[in-house]
Structure formats: C-alpha cells, structure tokens
Amino acid sequence: MGVYDELDDAILRRLDDSIRPVDIGSIWREVLDISPVKNITILDRRMQALKKKGLVYNVKGKGWARLSK
C-alpha cells in the first residue's frame, strides 16, 4: 500500500456519495479528519493523480466528479 491510499479511498468515497460535481473545499473538509494531509495543495495533487489514473475528472467551474465504473 502506498502512502496516500487511505486518502485516495476517502476522496473516491466522497465522490461516490454525490451525483453532482464536488468542489475541492468540501472534499478537503471531509478528509481532514482521517488524513494527516493538512495542506490543500497535496489534496489537489492527489486529485490530479486520480485523474491520471482515469478515476475522476474535473468539471470546469463546478468541481470534481467520479467517472463511471
């Protein structure tokens, strides 16, 4: 398991709960409790990594959404 696996799982769970795109701020507030990541820049990098893996996408001006499984 990688260093950020728990954070990635929490992000994906949050996106699974929503049918609409979710802004980065609300994702950050929810994962702060379970993750040692206190910097939103690291969260943004994880979002980019998940995008590169093909798991999420960004809706311009709306936030992040999960790609269909």
C-alpha angles and dihedrals in degrees: 000000000000128000094257101039094106091049092048091050091050091050092050092047090052092051091047089058093059131067091195129060113277123219119237092243095062091045089052093050091053098047095044090084096056101031133067087218107115097165120082090210090068090050090052090051090052089051089053090049091051089048090053090051089054096245101113140020136200122241106207110247094000109066139243129330135185118249116236114270 
